[in-house]
């Protein structure tokens, strides 16, 4: 599958770009971990795949 075909398919299925889709999955998982565990924010950020706290936000 080409990159452009992948992009179009993800956009059609989710209404989001691939980057937005991945970010929303990571943030949803982080929210779940915040609710259900006693991990620190830094540990959660690392566990969902972020390397820098500056990237750990979502603009609504």
C-alpha positions as CSV (number, residue, x, y, z in Angstrom):
1,X,0.0,0.0,0.0
2,X,1.4,3.4,-0.9
3,X,1.8,6.2,1.6
4,X,-0.9,8.3,0.0
5,X,-3.4,5.3,-0.1
6,X,-2.7,4.6,3.6
7,X,-3.2,8.3,4.5
8,X,-6.5,8.4,2.6
9,X,-7.8,5.2,4.1
10,X,-7.0,6.2,7.7
11,X,-8.5,9.7,7.1
12,X,-11.7,8.0,5.6
13,X,-12.1,5.5,8.5
14,X,-11.3,7.8,11.4
15,X,-11.8,11.4,10.2
16,X,-8.2,12.1,11.4
17,X,-4.8,12.2,9.8
18,X,-2.6,9.2,10.7
19,X,-0.6,11.5,13.1
20,X,-3.7,12.8,14.8
21,X,-5.0,9.2,15.1
22,X,-1.9,7.9,16.7
23,X,-1.8,10.9,19.1
24,X,-5.4,10.3,20.1
25,X,-4.7,6.7,20.9
26,X,-1.6,7.5,23.0
27,X,-3.5,10.2,24.9
28,X,-6.5,8.0,25.5
29,X,-4.2,5.3,26.9
30,X,-2.4,7.9,29.0
31,X,-5.8,9.1,30.4
32,X,-6.7,5.5,31.2
33,X,-3.3,4.9,33.0
34,X,-3.8,8.1,35.0
35,X,-7.2,6.9,36.2
36,X,-6.3,3.3,36.9
37,X,-2.7,3.3,38.2
38,X,-0.5,5.1,40.6
39,X,2.2,5.8,38.0
40,X,3.7,9.3,37.8
41,X,2.9,11.5,34.8
42,X,6.5,11.1,33.7
43,X,6.2,7.3,33.8
44,X,2.9,7.4,31.9
45,X,4.4,9.7,29.3
46,X,7.3,7.3,28.7
47,X,5.0,4.2,28.7
48,X,2.7,5.6,25.9
49,X,5.7,6.5,23.7
50,X,6.5,10.1,24.3
51,X,10.1,11.1,24.9
52,X,9.5,14.7,25.9
53,X,6.8,16.2,28.2
54,X,6.5,19.1,25.8
55,X,4.9,16.8,23.2
56,X,2.4,15.5,25.7
57,X,-0.6,17.7,24.9
58,X,-3.6,17.8,22.6
59,X,-5.1,21.0,21.1
60,X,-8.9,20.7,21.1
